[in-house]
Amino acid sequence: MTLRIHADLLIPGRGEPVENGVMVAEGATITFTGRADKAPATEGDPIEVAVLMPGLWDCHAHIFGAPQWNLEPTVWMPPATGAARAVTDLANYLAGGVTSIREVGGYGVEIAPVVDEGSILGPTIYGAGAVVSTTGGHGDVHSIPVDIYEELGAHGRILGRLADGPAECMKAVREQLRRGARVIKICASGGVMSEVDHPIHQQFSDEELEAIVSEAARAERVVAAHCHGKPGIMAALRAGVKTIEHGTYLDEEAAELMKAREAILVCTRFVVEELMGLESQIPAYAWRKISAMADQHAQAMKIAVASGVKIAMGTDIFTSGPVHGFRYRQASREIRHLTEAGMSSLDAIEAATARGPETLGPQAPASGQLIDGFAADVIALDRSPLDDVSVWGDADRVVGVWKAGVKVK
């Protein structure tokens, strides 16, 4: 089936916009993008839109069905309950213009085939399986007896998988590969939503990090490293991770190492802004941590942008259900936060589209750009985001979504 869309403005994802542009797709694949006067003839009436661009990528997603801003209750939550909540979350992602997600901890690896077969609507999912963490680290829930937590993690029932020592770290990676992981997620520093660890402290040793990265590389997977503190950032980069998640205490030295290693920063300002408005809804320990880190995180983003670090869009949305799940519709608000950190509108759009597949390394699909041969995952907006950044975060401004050439909104 031929899909032909005429746009007043065509934003390709990487490169300069095209006025009076046309995109043609045959089935799931783009066959032409460019000026209308250069477009091939096709049968049928074209679709007319104001702005056409690639579908968005959320490169730090969680599909887990957590009903509140506290991970402890999820330990006892049946996986089927979380997966059922996730059905609406995935539909909300599409409604907001997100057509692909890199899911860095949750049920994504199991839900991805269900989306691919068409049984439920959602973005294409590139999942990590469980988050690999040290005992007592950010991927641990410290109030749960460790033997119970280890048992649940070994069976993929919870968000985290505890691993200590190079051999156990290698086994944890292999377990995620066995589940179908397209990327490996680790916690290289402490975090906010974990009780007793410190966000600045490095967690895995250098030897453990090297074992994880090398094991993933043998299967042509890259590693995404949760890092707030600089010690964890530097250790993860030295070990060869592909992406740094959050990067709160990134400074000029860390930025230079990121560029030298061609690593990508996934800032996740979205979740920081959300947590800063939720003092009464999050655990007291989490509030103390986020309130101490928020300004530093904003400064680190500005340093990364000014230094020319590669950046990809990610939100870290992890709450679900009728009270919290609306946030998935707002994921594109992260683009606005990137412009607030100093990115141009076009560069921020590139971070949300063309840069996304790069966070998967060898697993990267032909997606995120309006290029011949790429996936026909595209969205239409009712006004130009180059002129009005308030478009981002407002799902009503997304007036059309096509995934693999099929209209889903």
C-alpha positions, 0 to 999 in steps of 0.5 A: 500500500502506498502512503503519500503525505504532503507537508508545508514543512518536512523536518527530516530528523537530521539535516535542514527542513524542506518546505513544500515537502513530500514523503512517499512510503510503500508498505513499512518503508519510506521510498521518497522524501524531498521537495514536492516538485521532485516527488514521483507520481502515485495513485490516490489523493495525498494526505495534507499536513502542516508539519511531517517528521520522523516518529520520536524515540524515548531512549530511557523508557520503563514499561513496568506498570508501577502504580506509584512513585515507590518501587517497593510495592512493585516487588509484590506486584504480579507481572500480569498486573504490570503488563496489563497497565502497560497496554494503556501506557504504550497507547499513550506513547503513540498518542504523543508521537513516540513510535520507538522506545529503548526500554531500559528495565521492565517487561519490554522484552516480553511485551515487544513481540505482542506489539510486533504481532499487532495484538496491542498498539504501541511503539516498537520496543527495544528492551533491556530486560532487568536492570543489573545492579550490585547488591545494595545498589540502585537496582536493589530494593533495600527494604526487601530481604536480600534472599527474596529479592535475589530469587525474584530477580533471577526469575525476571519477576522484578525490575532489578537483577543483583550481581556481584563479581565479574563472573556473576555479572557475566551471568546476569548479562547472559540471562538478559540476552536469553530473555531477548534483550537488545541492550544491557542496562546497569547501575554504575552509581547510586540513585534517587528512588533507592533508599540507602545508596548515595547517588555520587558513589560508584557501584560496580568495580572497574573489573565488573564493568569491563566484564559486563561490557565485553560480554554484551559486546560478544552478542553485539549489544551495548551497555546503558549505564545509570550514572549520577556521580562522576566516579561512576560516569568515568568508570563506565566510560573507561569500560566502554559503555555506549550511553550514560543515563542522567549524568547529573554530576557530569563536568567538562572532564567527563564531557571530553571523555564522552566525546573521545569515547563517542558515548551518548548522554540520555539526560532524562530531565523529564523525570527530574522536573516531575519529581521536584513537584511531588514532595508529598508523593515520593519517599522522604529519602527520594525527596532529599536526594532529588532536591539536592541534585536538581540544580546540578543536573540542569547545569550538567545538561548545559555543560554537555550541550556546550561541549558538543556531547551527543545527546539522545532524548529519554524521559525515565517515566516509570509510573503507570495506571489511571493516576500517573499514566498520562505522562507517557502522552507528554514524553516529548516535553523532554525536547523542550528541556533540551532547548532550555539547556541550550540546544537549537530546536533542530538539534533537539529534534535530532536528539529525539529522532535520528540519535535514538537508534544510535543508542542501540549500537549494532542493534540500531534499526533504520529508523528516526529519519525521513530517508529512503529505505528507513522505517515509515514511522512518522508523525504530523504536527499542527504547527512548526516546533521550530517556531513554537516549542510549546508543541512538545509535551502536548499530545493534541498537537500531534495530529497524525501518527503512522507506524510502519506506514499504518495510521495509528492516530 
